[in-house]
Amino acid sequence: MENRELVILDCFQSWLEKDKSKFINCFAPNAHYIESWGPAYHTLKDITRWFCEWNTDNVVLQWDIKRFWHENDISICEWYFKCKCNGETDGFDGVSIIQFDDSNRIVWLKEYQSKTPNYYPYEIK
């Protein structure tokens, strides 16, 4: 479990550092990556292309992991993400479901997002 957490931490850190080699080392060649808002990338070649293109004009400002859950070859992590994209700064909470191969490389990753700040429609005022 600890090794998988280190891989996930390296993956997130690679975005902060714009470190392509660190990013590539986290994934298996046949990996699939599905972003929280819909785009899907199949194969490490496409995932790496997206990483490089996104990091050309955008910046990840923060990507903090709040906690992990593990079962068999699956890890789930809850996180907060903040970036400057297309000239605008935005942040949101998220969850990633991540499947690993026997070498602790990511073979499948799917993100989900939750807008922040949360609001409470039934809160008594």
Number of C-alpha atoms within 10 A of each C-alpha: 14 8 11 22 19 13 20 23 15 17 20 22 18 20 21 16 14 18 16 16 10 17 21 19 15 24 26 18 16 12 22 21 21 18 14 15 9 9 8 15 17 15 16 19 14 15 20 17 13 14 18 15 10 16 18 10 11 15 19 22 15 17 20 14 18 12 11 16 12 16 9 8 14 17 20 20 18 18 19 17 17 16 18 15 14 10 10 8 13 14 19 16 20 20 20 20 17 22 22 21 14 8 10 18 21 28 21 20 21 17 18 15 18 13 11 12 8 9 8 6 6 6 6 5 3
